[in-house]
Amino acid sequence: MDGGVAFDARTMRLADVLLKWHRGLTHAFILQGVTAIDTCARDPQGTAEINVAGTKRIIDDLLEHGVVPVFASSDAVFDGSRGLWGEDDPANPILTYGRQKVDVERYLLGKSDAALVLRLAKVVAATPGAGDMLGGWLDSLENGQTIRCASDQIFSPVTVDDAADAFVRLAEGGLRGLFHVCGPRPVSRLELLRTLLAEAARYREFPERIVPCSIRDFDFAEPRPFDTSMSPHKLYAVLGKAFEDSRETCRKLAAARYGGRPVSQSRPLNEANDSRANTQHRGHRTEP
């Protein structure tokens, strides 16, 4: 990217490639890492070299140069046994990726009071072409693919704009500690997909090719947690506002992607979907 500096957390030190040349930095957002959950499960030692050891070295260099580390953690730190996890609830990850995040969280918070740990929920976007889960679903629907989608995995999706706003405002406000960066309402994957389909159906015909299933029906390297939805109350109290609901995100994305006048402004969306529920399908997409 323009202005970017090549960096490998396994072999390089941030102090050597960036910090000694740049003065006046106050905060650093630590977003680097191997984020593919199954990759972490299949190669825990190799990915830990980046996600844990490399990140700890980044933290050490930042603190040594007086820069506040802002670490992007994950809702994967929870075991999924219930929902609406709060910042005071103990982390108990069942995923290798989650354990790596917890390791860094504890290291950072134990090393300095001048630090921020921000646990991100699933990040989505209302912008076409963002390459996120919502856009991928629409791609599949347009291509006539069937989507197998879990009805029992619940999360609190947050828009990329709201997430970025939270990172910047918390840093600018001099906040410290742990915050959950998530949307205002827990939702299952299946509910989110059906909401997106209903909004998209305002603009064009979409035969419904959704097959509900369990998250445990997928052949993952490790069982995925059922419910990692988080409570946003602490964050919203500090920011003085709630984030965008996933239903509004789906509405904006459908309008931006398809534009024009809705095909029917009066016809109930559930009728539009029900009338196409038995359409024969071509192709297939697996959606965890």
N, C-alpha and C positions, 0 to 999 in steps of 0.2 A: 504494500500500500504506500501511497505517497507519504514521504517523511518517516517511513518505518525503518526500524533497525533490526536486522536479523539477530535472533536470539535462540539458543538451545539450552533449556534449563538443566539438561543432563551434564553439559560440559562447560558451560560459560557462567560467569558471574555478572550480575547486573551492574555491580560497581565498576567493572572493567569496560563494559560496552556502552554504558549510558550515563550513570550517575556522576562520574568524574568530569563529564563535559557539560552537564546541564545543572544550572543553579536555580534556586528559587522554587523548586518543586515542593508542594505541600502534601499531596496525596498521590498514591499510585493504586489503580484498580487492577487487581490480580485476577485476570480472566483466563490465563493460559492453563492448558492441561489436556489430558486425554479424557474426553467426556463420553465416549461410547461405553455403555455399561457392560456389554458382553466382552468387549476387548479387555476391560479391567479384570473381569472375572477369569478370563482365560490366561491372562498374563499379569498376575498381581504384582510380581516383583519388577517386571519391566516397566509397567505403568506407574508404579510407586516411585521409580527413579525420577519421573517427571512430576507426578501429582503430589508427592509427599516430600521427598528429599530435595528436589529442585525448587519446589515452592518454599520450603523452609529456608533455603539459601537466599532466595529472593527477599523473603521477609527480613532476614538478618541484615542484608545489604541495605534495604530501605531504612530500617531502624537506625543503623549505624550512621546514615546520612541525614537523619532527622525527617524522613518522609513517612507519613502515616500510611500503613498498609490497609487497603480495603479489599478484603478477600471475598470472592464470589463462591459461596458454598451452595448447598443443594437441599431440596426436600428429601433427597435420598438418604439423609441421616436418620430417618424414622423407619420403624419396622412395619408400619402399615396396619397395626392391630386396631387402630381407631382413627379418628380424624380431628381436624381443627387443632393441630399441635401448636402449643405456645412456646415462646422462647425459654420459659422456665422448665419445660418438660424435658426429661432426660433423653438424649439421643441414643438410639439402639439400632444401628443399621444392620440389615440382613444382606446388603449388597457390598461387594468389595469396593465399588466406587464410593459408596456412602461411608465406609470405614476409612477410606483415604481422606475424605473431606473432614470427618470428625478429628482425625489425627492432626490435620493442619489447624482446624479451629482451636483445638485445645492448646496447641503449641503457640499460636499467635496470641490468644487471650491470656495465656499464662505468662507470656514474655513481656507484654506491654499493655498498659491501660490505654495508650494512645493508638487504638486500632478499631477497625470496624469489620465485623463478620456479617455478611448479608446472604441469607439463605434464599436462593431463587426457586420459585415454582417453575412449571413448564412455561416457556416463553413463546408467545404467539404474536402475530402481526396482522393488522388490518390493511397492509400494503401488498398489492399483488407482486409476485416475484420475490418475496422475502425468503423463500426456501424453507418455510416452517411447516409444521404439521397441518395447519389449516389449508395452506396452498397445495400441499401434497394430496390432501383428500379431494380437493376440487379437481386436480389433475386426473386423479383416478376416476372420478365420476364422469368427467368429460370424455375419458377414454373408454367408458363402458365397462370398467372393471368392478368386480364385487369387492367390497371391503369387509373383512372380518374385524369386528371392533369389540373391545372388552366392555362389558356392562358393569363390572365389579371393581374396576380400578378408578379411584377418585383422587382428584387433585384440585389445585386452585390456580388455574392458568392466569398469567399476567402478560399484558402487552409489552412489547419491547420498548415502546415510548415511555410507559409508566415505570418500567424497571430502570431505564437510563435516568429518568427524572429522580427516582429515589436515590440512586447512587450519587448523583451530583448534589442534590439538596442536602443529603445527610453529611456529605463531606464538607460542603460549604458552611453548614451549620455547626461544624465542630463536634458532631455526635460521635459517641464511642459505644462499643459493646456489640450486642447481637440483635439483629432485626430480621423479621420474616418479610420478604418482598414477594407478595402474591396478590392475586385478585380477591375481590370481596366475597366470592361465593364458591363453595366446593361444587364440583360437577364431575360426573363420570365421563369417560371417553365417549361412550355411546351417546349420552345426552348431548355432549358438545357437537358430535358429528351430526346428529339429527337436527340440532339447532342450525348448524351451518347449511345443511341441505334444504331446510325450510326457507331460509333467507335467500339462498341461491335460486330456489324454485320460483321466486317472485319474478325472475328475469328470463328464465329459460326452462325448458322441459328437462327434467332429470329423472329417469326411471330409478326408483329406489332399489339399490343393490347393496344393502347393508345386512350382514349376517351377525347378529349378536352372539357373543361367546364370553368365556371367562378369560381373564389374564393368564390363568394357569393352563389354558389350552395351547399356549404358544411354547415352542421349544427354545427357551432361553437357557443361557449357561448357568444362570442362577434364578430361583423363583423371585418374581417381582413383588414388591409390597402392594397390598390392596388399597390402602388409604393413606396418602401422604399430604392430604389437604392441611393447610396451615392457617392459623389465626393471624389476620393482618392488623389487629386492633392497636398494638403498640406503635407500629409504623404510621398508621393513619392518624393517630393522636398527635404524633410529632409533626407530620406534614400538614395537618389540618384539612385533609380531604381524603375521600375514598378513591380507589382506582376504578377504571372502566370495567364493567361487567362483561363476561365473555359473550353474552347475547348481543350486546352492542358492537363488540368487535366483529362478530359474524355478520351483523347487518352492514357494517361499514365495508368489510371486505367484499361482500357480495355486490354492493353498489359500486365499489371502485373497480371491481374486476369485470362486471358485466354492463354497468351503466344503463343509460336509457330509462325508459318508462317501464315499471313493472308490468308483467304480462297480465296480471289481475290484481287489482288493489283491494278488491272486495272478497274474493274467494278465500275461505279459511285455509291456512297453510296445511293443517292436518288433512284436509280433504285433498289438496294437491298431491300430498305424499301418498295417501291411502289409495288413490286412483291408479298409482303406478307401482304399487307394492308387489304385484305378481308378475311384473314384466320379466321376460327371459333375459338372462345376462350373458355377456361375453367377457372373457378374461377374468382375472382374479387378482386381488391385492390383499396382502396380509397386513393388518394394522394392529399393533400391540397397544 
